[in-house]
Amino acid sequence: MTNIIKVLLNYFHVNEFNPTLSEIHVAGFECVTVDFDGLFVSNGPGNPETCMKTVEQLRLVLAREPAKPVFGICLGHQLLSLAAGATTYKMKLVPLLPYLADCLLAK
């Protein structure tokens, strides 16, 4: 678990939220059938193009009625973007932050 996720979980607890942690790509987990107040899709590592089952689940979540707030960070943001119809690509040069080199393109 990365430091950013630890900070966010701490923030949720301090503000009396009760987050449930689950790996969205675990077999049998269907986020469409789980009742939640909001969904936070965290960082990778990974290539978003290899996570199409997760993208499909997120696409169903985004189409849910009533709509629920959905947030993403790093890889999670890329997965949400793919679910919403955007495309991603790896930038050729980001000298200061090579591990954050993915970019999003609107379709």
C-alpha positions in Angstrom: 0.0 0.0 0.0 1.5 3.3 -1.0 1.8 6.4 1.2 -0.9 8.3 -0.8 -3.4 5.5 -0.1 -2.5 5.4 3.6 -3.0 9.2 3.8 -6.4 8.9 2.0 -7.5 6.1 4.3 -6.5 8.1 7.3 -8.4 11.1 6.0 -11.5 8.9 5.5 -11.3 7.5 9.1 -10.7 10.9 10.7 -13.8 12.2 8.8 -15.9 9.3 10.0 -16.1 7.5 6.6 -15.9 3.7 6.7 -14.1 2.6 3.6 -14.1 -1.1 2.6 -11.0 -2.2 0.8 -11.2 -4.7 -2.0 -9.3 -5.5 -5.1 -11.5 -4.9 -8.1 -9.8 -7.5 -10.3 -10.3 -10.4 -7.8 -12.4 -13.1 -9.4 -16.0 -13.0 -8.2 -15.9 -9.3 -7.1 -18.6 -7.5 -9.0 -18.6 -3.8 -8.0 -21.9 -3.4 -9.9 -23.7 -5.5 -7.3 -22.1 -4.0 -4.2 -23.9 -1.1 -2.5 -21.5 1.8 -1.9 -21.7 5.6 -1.3 -18.7 6.3 -3.5 -15.9 4.3 -5.3 -12.2 5.2 -5.1 -10.0 3.4 -7.6 -6.4 3.5 -6.5 -3.1 3.5 -8.2 -1.3 0.6 -10.0 1.3 -0.4 -11.0 0.2 -1.7 -14.3 -0.7 -1.0 -17.9 -4.3 0.1 -18.2 -4.7 -1.6 -21.5 -4.2 -5.0 -19.8 -7.0 -4.3 -17.3 -10.0 -4.5 -19.6 -12.1 -6.7 -17.2 -11.8 -3.9 -14.6 -12.5 -1.3 -17.3 -15.7 -3.2 -18.2 -16.8 -3.3 -14.5 -16.1 0.5 -14.2 -18.1 1.1 -17.3 -21.1 -0.6 -15.6 -20.5 1.4 -12.4 -20.5 4.7 -14.4 -23.8 3.7 -16.0 -25.4 2.9 -12.7 -28.6 4.7 -11.6 -28.6 6.6 -9.3 -25.1 7.8 -10.1 -22.5 7.5 -7.4 -19.3 9.5 -7.0 -16.3 7.7 -8.5 -12.7 8.8 -8.0 -9.4 7.6 -9.4 -5.7 8.2 -8.8 -2.9 7.3 -11.2 -3.8 3.9 -12.8 -7.3 4.2 -11.3 -7.8 7.5 -13.2 -6.6 5.9 -16.4 -9.0 3.0 -15.9 -11.9 5.3 -15.3 -10.9 7.3 -18.4 -10.9 4.2 -20.5 -14.3 3.2 -19.1 -15.6 6.6 -20.1 -14.3 6.3 -23.6 -10.9 8.0 -23.6 -7.7 6.5 -24.8 -4.3 6.4 -23.0 -0.7 6.5 -24.3 2.7 6.4 -22.8 4.6 9.7 -23.2 8.1 9.4 -24.7 9.9 11.7 -22.3 9.0 12.9 -18.8 12.5 13.4 -17.2 11.4 14.3 -13.7 8.6 11.8 -13.2 9.0 8.8 -15.5 6.7 6.6 -13.4 3.8 9.1 -14.0 4.3 9.1 -17.8 0.8 8.1 -18.9 -1.3 10.6 -20.6 -5.0 10.7 -21.3 -6.6 11.7 -24.7 -10.3 12.5 -25.1 -11.9 10.6 -27.9 
